[in-house]
């Protein structure tokens, strides 16, 4: 009887070890997959930012007058809003 109990306990321990091994492997795969996804997103975001920067640079070169007028207009609007907020207090 004692051999049966010991045998069953040994089988149970072996099964638990196999289950833990499978869970560890599954967790490692999930982490690796998540890191791969994060790397892809970061690369795509970097590529999009670089493309946006290049497009903006080209647009500024093609339309310098519009750029200056737009910058002055934004500066005036920001100045008026800040002045209005300061004067309210």
PDB file of N, CA, C and O in Angstrom:
ATOM      1  N   UNK A   1       0.823  -1.195   0.000  1.00  0.00           N
ATOM      2  CA  UNK A   1       0.000   0.000   0.000  1.00  0.00           C
ATOM      3  C   UNK A   1       0.858   1.246   0.000  1.00  0.00           C
ATOM      4  O   UNK A   1       0.549   2.222  -0.684  1.00  0.00           O
ATOM      5  N   UNK A   2       1.931   1.215   0.763  1.00  0.00           N
ATOM      6  CA  UNK A   2       2.798   2.379   0.835  1.00  0.00           C
ATOM      7  C   UNK A   2       3.455   2.651  -0.509  1.00  0.00           C
ATOM      8  O   UNK A   2       3.681   3.807  -0.867  1.00  0.00           O
ATOM      9  N   UNK A   3       3.771   1.573  -1.271  1.00  0.00           N
ATOM     10  CA  UNK A   3       4.349   1.762  -2.592  1.00  0.00           C
ATOM     11  C   UNK A   3       3.341   2.421  -3.532  1.00  0.00           C
ATOM     12  O   UNK A   3       3.725   3.233  -4.374  1.00  0.00           O
ATOM     13  N   UNK A   4       2.078   2.086  -3.403  1.00  0.00           N
ATOM     14  CA  UNK A   4       1.040   2.665  -4.241  1.00  0.00           C
ATOM     15  C   UNK A   4       0.905   4.151  -3.962  1.00  0.00           C
ATOM     16  O   UNK A   4       0.796   4.948  -4.893  1.00  0.00           O
ATOM     17  N   UNK A   5       0.912   4.532  -2.694  1.00  0.00           N
ATOM     18  CA  UNK A   5       0.788   5.943  -2.319  1.00  0.00           C
ATOM     19  C   UNK A   5       2.005   6.718  -2.807  1.00  0.00           C
ATOM     20  O   UNK A   5       1.877   7.817  -3.345  1.00  0.00           O
ATOM     21  N   UNK A   6       3.193   6.132  -2.615  1.00  0.00           N
ATOM     22  CA  UNK A   6       4.430   6.782  -3.057  1.00  0.00           C
ATOM     23  C   UNK A   6       4.440   6.890  -4.576  1.00  0.00           C
ATOM     24  O   UNK A   6       4.843   7.912  -5.132  1.00  0.00           O
ATOM     25  N   UNK A   7       3.996   5.831  -5.243  1.00  0.00           N
ATOM     26  CA  UNK A   7       3.949   5.847  -6.710  1.00  0.00           C
ATOM     27  C   UNK A   7       3.007   6.911  -7.227  1.00  0.00           C
ATOM     28  O   UNK A   7       3.329   7.628  -8.174  1.00  0.00           O
ATOM     29  N   UNK A   8       1.837   7.015  -6.605  1.00  0.00           N
ATOM     30  CA  UNK A   8       0.864   8.030  -7.016  1.00  0.00           C
ATOM     31  C   UNK A   8       1.397   9.428  -6.731  1.00  0.00           C
ATOM     32  O   UNK A   8       1.221  10.337  -7.542  1.00  0.00           O
ATOM     33  N   UNK A   9       2.034   9.603  -5.607  1.00  0.00           N
ATOM     34  CA  UNK A   9       2.599  10.910  -5.263  1.00  0.00           C
ATOM     35  C   UNK A   9       3.680  11.287  -6.268  1.00  0.00           C
ATOM     36  O   UNK A   9       3.767  12.437  -6.698  1.00  0.00           O
ATOM     37  N   UNK A  10       4.493  10.318  -6.634  1.00  0.00           N
ATOM     38  CA  UNK A  10       5.537  10.579  -7.624  1.00  0.00           C
ATOM     39  C   UNK A  10       4.965  10.959  -8.970  1.00  0.00           C
ATOM     40  O   UNK A  10       5.470  11.863  -9.636  1.00  0.00           O
ATOM     41  N   UNK A  11       3.899  10.264  -9.377  1.00  0.00           N
ATOM     42  CA  UNK A  11       3.235  10.578 -10.636  1.00  0.00           C
ATOM     43  C   UNK A  11       2.633  11.988 -10.589  1.00  0.00           C
ATOM     44  O   UNK A  11       2.708  12.751 -11.551  1.00  0.00           O
ATOM     45  N   UNK A  12       2.037  12.301  -9.439  1.00  0.00           N
ATOM     46  CA  UNK A  12       1.421  13.623  -9.268  1.00  0.00           C
ATOM     47  C   UNK A  12       2.483  14.724  -9.349  1.00  0.00           C
ATOM     48  O   UNK A  12       2.265  15.767  -9.965  1.00  0.00           O
ATOM     49  N   UNK A  13       3.622  14.478  -8.724  1.00  0.00           N
ATOM     50  CA  UNK A  13       4.712  15.459  -8.750  1.00  0.00           C
ATOM     51  C   UNK A  13       5.241  15.607 -10.175  1.00  0.00           C
ATOM     52  O   UNK A  13       5.514  16.720 -10.623  1.00  0.00           O
ATOM     53  N   UNK A  14       5.383  14.505 -10.877  1.00  0.00           N
ATOM     54  CA  UNK A  14       5.871  14.560 -12.255  1.00  0.00           C
ATOM     55  C   UNK A  14       4.883  15.324 -13.146  1.00  0.00           C
ATOM     56  O   UNK A  14       5.286  16.136 -13.978  1.00  0.00           O
ATOM     57  N   UNK A  15       3.597  15.055 -12.961  1.00  0.00           N
ATOM     58  CA  UNK A  15       2.569  15.756 -13.747  1.00  0.00           C
ATOM     59  C   UNK A  15       2.584  17.254 -13.445  1.00  0.00           C
ATOM     60  O   UNK A  15       2.467  18.079 -14.351  1.00  0.00           O
ATOM     61  N   UNK A  16       2.727  17.595 -12.171  1.00  0.00           N
ATOM     62  CA  UNK A  16       2.792  19.004 -11.776  1.00  0.00           C
ATOM     63  C   UNK A  16       4.014  19.669 -12.402  1.00  0.00           C
ATOM     64  O   UNK A  16       3.928  20.807 -12.863  1.00  0.00           O
ATOM     65  N   UNK A  17       5.134  18.984 -12.423  1.00  0.00           N
ATOM     66  CA  UNK A  17       6.355  19.526 -13.029  1.00  0.00           C
ATOM     67  C   UNK A  17       6.160  19.742 -14.528  1.00  0.00           C
ATOM     68  O   UNK A  17       6.600  20.760 -15.063  1.00  0.00           O
ATOM     69  N   UNK A  18       5.505  18.799 -15.217  1.00  0.00           N
ATOM     70  CA  UNK A  18       5.242  18.965 -16.648  1.00  0.00           C
ATOM     71  C   UNK A  18       4.308  20.148 -16.904  1.00  0.00           C
ATOM     72  O   UNK A  18       4.511  20.925 -17.837  1.00  0.00           O
ATOM     73  N   UNK A  19       3.287  20.267 -16.063  1.00  0.00           N
ATOM     74  CA  UNK A  19       2.354  21.388 -16.203  1.00  0.00           C
ATOM     75  C   UNK A  19       3.079  22.713 -15.982  1.00  0.00           C
ATOM     76  O   UNK A  19       2.863  23.665 -16.732  1.00  0.00           O
ATOM     77  N   UNK A  20       3.928  22.786 -14.974  1.00  0.00           N
ATOM     78  CA  UNK A  20       4.688  24.002 -14.704  1.00  0.00           C
ATOM     79  C   UNK A  20       5.612  24.321 -15.872  1.00  0.00           C
ATOM     80  O   UNK A  20       5.782  25.487 -16.228  1.00  0.00           O
ATOM     81  N   UNK A  21       6.200  23.308 -16.463  1.00  0.00           N
ATOM     82  CA  UNK A  21       7.084  23.515 -17.605  1.00  0.00           C
ATOM     83  C   UNK A  21       6.309  24.076 -18.789  1.00  0.00           C
ATOM     84  O   UNK A  21       6.773  24.998 -19.459  1.00  0.00           O
ATOM     85  N   UNK A  22       5.112  23.511 -19.049  1.00  0.00           N
ATOM     86  CA  UNK A  22       4.286  24.008 -20.153  1.00  0.00           C
ATOM     87  C   UNK A  22       3.853  25.443 -19.897  1.00  0.00           C
ATOM     88  O   UNK A  22       3.855  26.265 -20.814  1.00  0.00           O
ATOM     89  N   UNK A  23       3.480  25.755 -18.648  1.00  0.00           N
ATOM     90  CA  UNK A  23       3.061  27.123 -18.315  1.00  0.00           C
ATOM     91  C   UNK A  23       4.222  28.105 -18.478  1.00  0.00           C
ATOM     92  O   UNK A  23       4.041  29.211 -18.988  1.00  0.00           O
ATOM     93  N   UNK A  24       5.400  27.697 -18.045  1.00  0.00           N
ATOM     94  CA  UNK A  24       6.573  28.551 -18.189  1.00  0.00           C
ATOM     95  C   UNK A  24       6.857  28.814 -19.657  1.00  0.00           C
ATOM     96  O   UNK A  24       7.148  29.945 -20.047  1.00  0.00           O
ATOM     97  N   UNK A  25       6.775  27.782 -20.461  1.00  0.00           N
ATOM     98  CA  UNK A  25       7.011  27.925 -21.893  1.00  0.00           C
ATOM     99  C   UNK A  25       5.960  28.845 -22.529  1.00  0.00           C
ATOM    100  O   UNK A  25       6.291  29.698 -23.352  1.00  0.00           O
ATOM    101  N   UNK A  26       4.698  28.663 -22.142  1.00  0.00           N
ATOM    102  CA  UNK A  26       3.627  29.502 -22.682  1.00  0.00           C
ATOM    103  C   UNK A  26       3.827  30.963 -22.281  1.00  0.00           C
ATOM    104  O   UNK A  26       3.611  31.862 -23.093  1.00  0.00           O
ATOM    105  N   UNK A  27       4.235  31.203 -21.046  1.00  0.00           N
ATOM    106  CA  UNK A  27       4.468  32.579 -20.587  1.00  0.00           C
ATOM    107  C   UNK A  27       5.649  33.196 -21.341  1.00  0.00           C
ATOM    108  O   UNK A  27       5.589  34.365 -21.722  1.00  0.00           O
ATOM    109  N   UNK A  28       6.699  32.442 -21.556  1.00  0.00           N
ATOM    110  CA  UNK A  28       7.862  32.957 -22.298  1.00  0.00           C
ATOM    111  C   UNK A  28       7.457  33.309 -23.728  1.00  0.00           C
ATOM    112  O   UNK A  28       7.874  34.340 -24.255  1.00  0.00           O
ATOM    113  N   UNK A  29       6.650  32.461 -24.355  1.00  0.00           N
ATOM    114  CA  UNK A  29       6.180  32.736 -25.713  1.00  0.00           C
ATOM    115  C   UNK A  29       5.325  33.997 -25.744  1.00  0.00           C
ATOM    116  O   UNK A  29       5.456  34.821 -26.649  1.00  0.00           O
ATOM    117  N   UNK A  30       4.444  34.147 -24.749  1.00  0.00           N
ATOM    118  CA  UNK A  30       3.579  35.327 -24.697  1.00  0.00           C
ATOM    119  C   UNK A  30       4.392  36.604 -24.520  1.00  0.00           C
ATOM    120  O   UNK A  30       4.118  37.612 -25.172  1.00  0.00           O
ATOM    121  N   UNK A  31       5.379  36.565 -23.651  1.00  0.00           N
ATOM    122  CA  UNK A  31       6.228  37.744 -23.433  1.00  0.00           C
ATOM    123  C   UNK A  31       7.002  38.072 -24.701  1.00  0.00           C
ATOM    124  O   UNK A  31       7.096  39.234 -25.094  1.00  0.00           O
ATOM    125  N   UNK A  32       7.557  37.045 -25.341  1.00  0.00           N
ATOM    126  CA  UNK A  32       8.316  37.265 -26.576  1.00  0.00           C
ATOM    127  C   UNK A  32       7.422  37.855 -27.666  1.00  0.00           C
ATOM    128  O   UNK A  32       7.838  38.757 -28.392  1.00  0.00           O
ATOM    129  N   UNK A  33       6.212  37.353 -27.778  1.00  0.00           N
ATOM    130  CA  UNK A  33       5.270  37.856 -28.770  1.00  0.00           C
ATOM    131  C   UNK A  33       4.898  39.308 -28.478  1.00  0.00           C
ATOM    132  O   UNK A  33       4.801  40.122 -29.396  1.00  0.00           O
ATOM    133  N   UNK A  34       4.690  39.633 -27.207  1.00  0.00           N
ATOM    134  CA  UNK A  34       4.370  41.005 -26.821  1.00  0.00           C
ATOM    135  C   UNK A  34       5.506  41.963 -27.120  1.00  0.00           C
ATOM    136  O   UNK A  34       5.275  43.075 -27.595  1.00  0.00           O
ATOM    137  N   UNK A  35       6.732  41.539 -26.847  1.00  0.00           N
ATOM    138  CA  UNK A  35       7.887  42.380 -27.150  1.00  0.00           C
ATOM    139  C   UNK A  35       8.034  42.594 -28.657  1.00  0.00           C
ATOM    140  O   UNK A  35       8.373  43.687 -29.109  1.00  0.00           O
ATOM    141  N   UNK A  36       7.776  41.544 -29.418  1.00  0.00           N
ATOM    142  CA  UNK A  36       7.843  41.680 -30.878  1.00  0.00           C
ATOM    143  C   UNK A  36       6.818  42.683 -31.380  1.00  0.00           C
ATOM    144  O   UNK A  36       7.113  43.500 -32.252  1.00  0.00           O
ATOM    145  N   UNK A  37       5.614  42.618 -30.830  1.00  0.00           N
ATOM    146  CA  UNK A  37       4.575  43.577 -31.210  1.00  0.00           C
ATOM    147  C   UNK A  37       4.955  44.998 -30.830  1.00  0.00           C
ATOM    148  O   UNK A  37       4.737  45.933 -31.601  1.00  0.00           O
ATOM    149  N   UNK A  38       5.522  45.161 -29.647  1.00  0.00           N
ATOM    150  CA  UNK A  38       5.938  46.501 -29.207  1.00  0.00           C
ATOM    151  C   UNK A  38       7.038  47.049 -30.109  1.00  0.00           C
ATOM    152  O   UNK A  38       7.044  48.236 -30.437  1.00  0.00           O
ATOM    153  N   UNK A  39       7.965  46.189 -30.507  1.00  0.00           N
ATOM    154  CA  UNK A  39       9.039  46.632 -31.410  1.00  0.00           C
ATOM    155  C   UNK A  39       8.469  47.064 -32.756  1.00  0.00           C
ATOM    156  O   UNK A  39       8.890  48.075 -33.320  1.00  0.00           O
ATOM    157  N   UNK A  40       7.507  46.292 -33.270  1.00  0.00           N
ATOM    158  CA  UNK A  40       6.896  46.648 -34.554  1.00  0.00           C
ATOM    159  C   UNK A  40       6.180  47.993 -34.468  1.00  0.00           C
ATOM    160  O   UNK A  40       6.295  48.824 -35.368  1.00  0.00           O
ATOM    161  N   UNK A  41       5.440  48.200 -33.381  1.00  0.00           N
ATOM    162  CA  UNK A  41       4.716  49.465 -33.212  1.00  0.00           C
ATOM    163  C   UNK A  41       5.696  50.628 -33.105  1.00  0.00           C
ATOM    164  O   UNK A  41       5.478  51.681 -33.703  1.00  0.00           O
ATOM    165  N   UNK A  42       6.768  50.441 -32.348  1.00  0.00           N
ATOM    166  CA  UNK A  42       7.758  51.511 -32.196  1.00  0.00           C
ATOM    167  C   UNK A  42       8.418  51.831 -33.548  1.00  0.00           C
ATOM    168  O   UNK A  42       8.642  52.999 -33.866  1.00  0.00           O
ATOM    169  N   UNK A  43       8.722  50.811 -34.328  1.00  0.00           N
ATOM    170  CA  UNK A  43       9.332  51.048 -35.637  1.00  0.00           C
ATOM    171  C   UNK A  43       8.359  51.779 -36.549  1.00  0.00           C
ATOM    172  O   UNK A  43       8.752  52.713 -37.247  1.00  0.00           O
ATOM    173  N   UNK A  44       7.092  51.367 -36.553  1.00  0.00           N
ATOM    174  CA  UNK A  44       6.100  52.035 -37.393  1.00  0.00           C
ATOM    175  C   UNK A  44       5.909  53.483 -36.971  1.00  0.00           C
ATOM    176  O   UNK A  44       5.773  54.364 -37.821  1.00  0.00           O
ATOM    177  N   UNK A  45       5.896  53.739 -35.661  1.00  0.00           N
ATOM    178  CA  UNK A  45       5.744  55.111 -35.175  1.00  0.00           C
ATOM    179  C   UNK A  45       6.950  55.957 -35.582  1.00  0.00           C
ATOM    180  O   UNK A  45       6.793  57.108 -35.989  1.00  0.00           O
ATOM    181  N   UNK A  46       8.137  55.396 -35.474  1.00  0.00           N
ATOM    182  CA  UNK A  46       9.333  56.120 -35.898  1.00  0.00           C
ATOM    183  C   UNK A  46       9.318  56.419 -37.383  1.00  0.00           C
ATOM    184  O   UNK A  46       9.682  57.517 -37.805  1.00  0.00           O
ATOM    185  N   UNK A  47       8.898  55.445 -38.179  1.00  0.00           N
ATOM    186  CA  UNK A  47       8.811  55.654 -39.626  1.00  0.00           C
ATOM    187  C   UNK A  47       7.788  56.730 -39.962  1.00  0.00           C
ATOM    188  O   UNK A  47       8.026  57.570 -40.830  1.00  0.00           O
ATOM    189  N   UNK A  48       6.642  56.704 -39.268  1.00  0.00           N
ATOM    190  CA  UNK A  48       5.604  57.711 -39.514  1.00  0.00           C
ATOM    191  C   UNK A  48       6.097  59.102 -39.126  1.00  0.00           C
ATOM    192  O   UNK A  48       5.844  60.067 -39.847  1.00  0.00           O
ATOM    193  N   UNK A  49       6.791  59.217 -38.006  1.00  0.00           N
ATOM    194  CA  UNK A  49       7.315  60.516 -37.581  1.00  0.00           C
ATOM    195  C   UNK A  49       8.348  61.029 -38.581  1.00  0.00           C
ATOM    196  O   UNK A  49       8.358  62.215 -38.913  1.00  0.00           O
ATOM    197  N   UNK A  50       9.211  60.144 -39.058  1.00  0.00           N
ATOM    198  CA  UNK A  50      10.214  60.564 -40.037  1.00  0.00           C
ATOM    199  C   UNK A  50       9.553  61.020 -41.336  1.00  0.00           C
ATOM    200  O   UNK A  50       9.964  62.017 -41.929  1.00  0.00           O
ATOM    201  N   UNK A  51       8.538  60.295 -41.773  1.00  0.00           N
ATOM    202  CA  UNK A  51       7.823  60.677 -42.988  1.00  0.00           C
ATOM    203  C   UNK A  51       7.121  62.023 -42.812  1.00  0.00           C
ATOM    204  O   UNK A  51       7.139  62.857 -43.718  1.00  0.00           O
ATOM    205  N   UNK A  52       6.500  62.238 -41.640  1.00  0.00           N
ATOM    206  CA  UNK A  52       5.834  63.505 -41.347  1.00  0.00           C
ATOM    207  C   UNK A  52       6.852  64.654 -41.370  1.00  0.00           C
ATOM    208  O   UNK A  52       6.584  65.720 -41.924  1.00  0.00           O
ATOM    209  N   UNK A  53       8.015  64.421 -40.764  1.00  0.00           N
ATOM    210  CA  UNK A  53       9.059  65.446 -40.732  1.00  0.00           C
ATOM    211  C   UNK A  53       9.525  65.779 -42.146  1.00  0.00           C
ATOM    212  O   UNK A  53       9.686  66.949 -42.492  1.00  0.00           O
ATOM    213  N   UNK A  54       9.741  64.746 -42.965  1.00  0.00           N
ATOM    214  CA  UNK A  54      10.176  64.974 -44.346  1.00  0.00           C
ATOM    215  C   UNK A  54       9.124  65.743 -45.137  1.00  0.00           C
ATOM    216  O   UNK A  54       9.454  66.676 -45.869  1.00  0.00           O
ATOM    217  N   UNK A  55       7.853  65.353 -44.990  1.00  0.00           N
ATOM    218  CA  UNK A  55       6.776  66.052 -45.696  1.00  0.00           C
ATOM    219  C   UNK A  55       6.691  67.507 -45.261  1.00  0.00           C
ATOM    220  O   UNK A  55       6.496  68.399 -46.087  1.00  0.00           O
ATOM    221  N   UNK A  56       6.838  67.741 -43.969  1.00  0.00           N
ATOM    222  CA  UNK A  56       6.768  69.105 -43.449  1.00  0.00           C
ATOM    223  C   UNK A  56       7.922  69.939 -43.991  1.00  0.00           C
ATOM    224  O   UNK A  56       7.732  71.090 -44.383  1.00  0.00           O
ATOM    225  N   UNK A  57       9.111  69.361 -44.013  1.00  0.00           N
ATOM    226  CA  UNK A  57      10.281  70.077 -44.540  1.00  0.00           C
ATOM    227  C   UNK A  57      10.078  70.448 -46.005  1.00  0.00           C
ATOM    228  O   UNK A  57      10.389  71.567 -46.413  1.00  0.00           O
ATOM    229  N   UNK A  58       9.562  69.519 -46.787  1.00  0.00           N
ATOM    230  CA  UNK A  58       9.312  69.803 -48.201  1.00  0.00           C
ATOM    231  C   UNK A  58       8.243  70.885 -48.366  1.00  0.00           C
ATOM    232  O   UNK A  58       8.369  71.767 -49.214  1.00  0.00           O
ATOM    233  N   UNK A  59       7.188  70.809 -47.546  1.00  0.00           N
ATOM    234  CA  UNK A  59       6.119  71.809 -47.632  1.00  0.00           C
ATOM    235  C   UNK A  59       6.640  73.192 -47.270  1.00  0.00           C
ATOM    236  O   UNK A  59       6.282  74.178 -47.915  1.00  0.00           O
ATOM    237  N   UNK A  60       7.473  73.274 -46.254  1.00  0.00           N
ATOM    238  CA  UNK A  60       8.040  74.562 -45.865  1.00  0.00           C
ATOM    239  C   UNK A  60       8.899  75.138 -46.985  1.00  0.00           C
ATOM    240  O   UNK A  60       8.902  76.347 -47.214  1.00  0.00           O
ATOM    241  N   UNK A  61       9.618  74.279 -47.674  1.00  0.00           N
ATOM    242  CA  UNK A  61      10.439  74.739 -48.795  1.00  0.00           C
ATOM    243  C   UNK A  61       9.611  75.212 -49.974  1.00  0.00           C
ATOM    244  O   UNK A  61      10.015  76.137 -50.679  1.00  0.00           O
ATOM    245  N   UNK A  62       8.461  74.594 -50.202  1.00  0.00           N
ATOM    246  CA  UNK A  62       7.601  74.968 -51.332  1.00  0.00           C
ATOM    247  C   UNK A  62       6.754  76.189 -51.040  1.00  0.00           C
ATOM    248  O   UNK A  62       6.421  76.939 -51.957  1.00  0.00           O
ATOM    249  N   UNK A  63       6.392  76.411 -49.759  1.00  0.00           N
ATOM    250  CA  UNK A  63       5.485  77.507 -49.401  1.00  0.00           C
ATOM    251  C   UNK A  63       6.059  78.341 -48.248  1.00  0.00           C
ATOM    252  O   UNK A  63       5.502  78.321 -47.150  1.00  0.00           O
ATOM    253  N   UNK A  64       7.136  79.058 -48.467  1.00  0.00           N
ATOM    254  CA  UNK A  64       7.758  79.802 -47.362  1.00  0.00           C
ATOM    255  C   UNK A  64       6.899  80.963 -46.859  1.00  0.00           C
ATOM    256  O   UNK A  64       6.876  81.234 -45.658  1.00  0.00           O
ATOM    257  N   UNK A  65       6.195  81.650 -47.755  1.00  0.00           N
ATOM    258  CA  UNK A  65       5.377  82.792 -47.337  1.00  0.00           C
ATOM    259  C   UNK A  65       4.222  82.320 -46.451  1.00  0.00           C
ATOM    260  O   UNK A  65       3.952  82.922 -45.411  1.00  0.00           O
ATOM    261  N   UNK A  66       3.551  81.262 -46.855  1.00  0.00           N
ATOM    262  CA  UNK A  66       2.460  80.720 -46.038  1.00  0.00           C
ATOM    263  C   UNK A  66       2.976  80.295 -44.667  1.00  0.00           C
ATOM    264  O   UNK A  66       2.284  80.455 -43.662  1.00  0.00           O
ATOM    265  N   UNK A  67       4.174  79.763 -44.630  1.00  0.00           N
ATOM    266  CA  UNK A  67       4.765  79.321 -43.364  1.00  0.00           C
ATOM    267  C   UNK A  67       4.972  80.501 -42.425  1.00  0.00           C
ATOM    268  O   UNK A  67       4.619  80.438 -41.248  1.00  0.00           O
ATOM    269  N   UNK A  68       5.547  81.577 -42.953  1.00  0.00           N
ATOM    270  CA  UNK A  68       5.807  82.762 -42.127  1.00  0.00           C
ATOM    271  C   UNK A  68       4.491  83.373 -41.656  1.00  0.00           C
ATOM    272  O   UNK A  68       4.354  83.708 -40.480  1.00  0.00           O
ATOM    273  N   UNK A  69       3.528  83.520 -42.552  1.00  0.00           N
ATOM    274  CA  UNK A  69       2.230  84.101 -42.186  1.00  0.00           C
ATOM    275  C   UNK A  69       1.529  83.230 -41.148  1.00  0.00           C
ATOM    276  O   UNK A  69       0.965  83.748 -40.184  1.00  0.00           O
ATOM    277  N   UNK A  70       1.559  81.941 -41.332  1.00  0.00           N
ATOM    278  CA  UNK A  70       0.932  81.031 -40.374  1.00  0.00           C
ATOM    279  C   UNK A  70       1.597  81.099 -39.012  1.00  0.00           C
ATOM    280  O   UNK A  70       0.917  81.101 -37.986  1.00  0.00           O
ATOM    281  N   UNK A  71       2.913  81.155 -38.993  1.00  0.00           N
ATOM    282  CA  UNK A  71       3.641  81.246 -37.719  1.00  0.00           C
ATOM    283  C   UNK A  71       3.323  82.540 -36.987  1.00  0.00           C
ATOM    284  O   UNK A  71       3.120  82.536 -35.773  1.00  0.00           O
ATOM    285  N   UNK A  72       3.278  83.645 -37.718  1.00  0.00           N
ATOM    286  CA  UNK A  72       2.949  84.940 -37.101  1.00  0.00           C
ATOM    287  C   UNK A  72       1.521  84.912 -36.561  1.00  0.00           C
ATOM    288  O   UNK A  72       1.264  85.394 -35.457  1.00  0.00           O
ATOM    289  N   UNK A  73       0.604  84.356 -37.325  1.00  0.00           N
ATOM    290  CA  UNK A  73      -0.796  84.290 -36.878  1.00  0.00           C
ATOM    291  C   UNK A  73      -0.927  83.455 -35.608  1.00  0.00           C
ATOM    292  O   UNK A  73      -1.628  83.850 -34.676  1.00  0.00           O
ATOM    293  N   UNK A  74      -0.265  82.316 -35.568  1.00  0.00           N
ATOM    294  CA  UNK A  74      -0.322  81.466 -34.372  1.00  0.00           C
ATOM    295  C   UNK A  74       0.297  82.192 -33.186  1.00  0.00           C
ATOM    296  O   UNK A  74      -0.230  82.121 -32.076  1.00  0.00           O
ATOM    297  N   UNK A  75       1.403  82.886 -33.403  1.00  0.00           N
ATOM    298  CA  UNK A  75       2.036  83.640 -32.326  1.00  0.00           C
ATOM    299  C   UNK A  75       1.138  84.730 -31.778  1.00  0.00           C
ATOM    300  O   UNK A  75       1.067  84.927 -30.565  1.00  0.00           O
ATOM    301  N   UNK A  76       0.448  85.442 -32.662  1.00  0.00           N
ATOM    302  CA  UNK A  76      -0.468  86.505 -32.223  1.00  0.00           C
ATOM    303  C   UNK A  76      -1.619  85.911 -31.423  1.00  0.00           C
ATOM    304  O   UNK A  76      -1.981  86.436 -30.370  1.00  0.00           O
ATOM    305  N   UNK A  77      -2.194  84.823 -31.915  1.00  0.00           N
ATOM    306  CA  UNK A  77      -3.322  84.197 -31.210  1.00  0.00           C
ATOM    307  C   UNK A  77      -2.889  83.710 -29.827  1.00  0.00           C
ATOM    308  O   UNK A  77      -3.601  83.924 -28.846  1.00  0.00           O
ATOM    309  N   UNK A  78      -1.747  83.069 -29.745  1.00  0.00           N
ATOM    310  CA  UNK A  78      -1.258  82.582 -28.448  1.00  0.00           C
ATOM    311  C   UNK A  78      -0.997  83.757 -27.514  1.00  0.00           C
ATOM    312  O   UNK A  78      -1.328  83.690 -26.330  1.00  0.00           O
ATOM    313  N   UNK A  79      -0.406  84.832 -28.030  1.00  0.00           N
ATOM    314  CA  UNK A  79      -0.155  86.018 -27.208  1.00  0.00           C
ATOM    315  C   UNK A  79      -1.438  86.652 -26.693  1.00  0.00           C
ATOM    316  O   UNK A  79      -1.511  87.052 -25.531  1.00  0.00           O
ATOM    317  N   UNK A  80      -2.445  86.746 -27.546  1.00  0.00           N
ATOM    318  CA  UNK A  80      -3.729  87.316 -27.129  1.00  0.00           C
ATOM    319  C   UNK A  80      -4.380  86.444 -26.057  1.00  0.00           C
ATOM    320  O   UNK A  80      -4.905  86.958 -25.069  1.00  0.00           O
ATOM    321  N   UNK A  81      -4.345  85.141 -26.249  1.00  0.00           N
ATOM    322  CA  UNK A  81      -4.960  84.234 -25.265  1.00  0.00           C
ATOM    323  C   UNK A  81      -4.229  84.324 -23.928  1.00  0.00           C
ATOM    324  O   UNK A  81      -4.876  84.383 -22.882  1.00  0.00           O
ATOM    325  N   UNK A  82      -2.901  84.335 -23.940  1.00  0.00           N
ATOM    326  CA  UNK A  82      -2.162  84.462 -22.692  1.00  0.00           C
ATOM    327  C   UNK A  82      -2.432  85.801 -22.024  1.00  0.00           C
ATOM    328  O   UNK A  82      -2.619  85.854 -20.808  1.00  0.00           O
ATOM    329  N   UNK A  83      -2.457  86.890 -22.798  1.00  0.00           N
ATOM    330  CA  UNK A  83      -2.773  88.209 -22.241  1.00  0.00           C
ATOM    331  C   UNK A  83      -4.160  88.246 -21.649  1.00  0.00           C
ATOM    332  O   UNK A  83      -4.369  88.832 -20.586  1.00  0.00           O
ATOM    333  N   UNK A  84      -5.124  87.621 -22.331  1.00  0.00           N
ATOM    334  CA  UNK A  84      -6.493  87.594 -21.824  1.00  0.00           C
ATOM    335  C   UNK A  84      -6.574  86.800 -20.531  1.00  0.00           C
ATOM    336  O   UNK A  84      -7.280  87.205 -19.608  1.00  0.00           O
ATOM    337  N   UNK A  85      -5.859  85.669 -20.442  1.00  0.00           N
ATOM    338  CA  UNK A  85      -5.877  84.862 -19.222  1.00  0.00           C
ATOM    339  C   UNK A  85      -5.221  85.604 -18.068  1.00  0.00           C
ATOM    340  O   UNK A  85      -5.694  85.514 -16.935  1.00  0.00           O
ATOM    341  N   UNK A  86      -4.141  86.336 -18.328  1.00  0.00           N
ATOM    342  CA  UNK A  86      -3.472  87.071 -17.270  1.00  0.00           C
ATOM    343  C   UNK A  86      -4.335  88.228 -16.773  1.00  0.00           C
ATOM    344  O   UNK A  86      -4.387  88.505 -15.575  1.00  0.00           O
ATOM    345  N   UNK A  87      -5.002  88.892 -17.695  1.00  0.00           N
ATOM    346  CA  UNK A  87      -5.817  90.051 -17.299  1.00  0.00           C
ATOM    347  C   UNK A  87      -7.083  89.655 -16.547  1.00  0.00           C
ATOM    348  O   UNK A  87      -7.653  90.484 -15.838  1.00  0.00           O
ATOM    349  N   UNK A  88      -7.528  88.442 -16.678  1.00  0.00           N
ATOM    350  CA  UNK A  88      -8.739  87.983 -15.965  1.00  0.00           C
ATOM    351  C   UNK A  88      -8.511  87.851 -14.482  1.00  0.00           C
ATOM    352  O   UNK A  88      -9.468  87.945 -13.712  1.00  0.00           O
ATOM    353  N   UNK A  89      -7.289  87.638 -14.047  1.00  0.00           N
ATOM    354  CA  UNK A  89      -7.021  87.401 -12.619  1.00  0.00           C
ATOM    355  C   UNK A  89      -6.972  88.650 -11.887  1.00  0.00           C
ATOM    356  O   UNK A  89      -6.757  88.647 -10.675  1.00  0.00           O
TER     357      UNK A  89
END
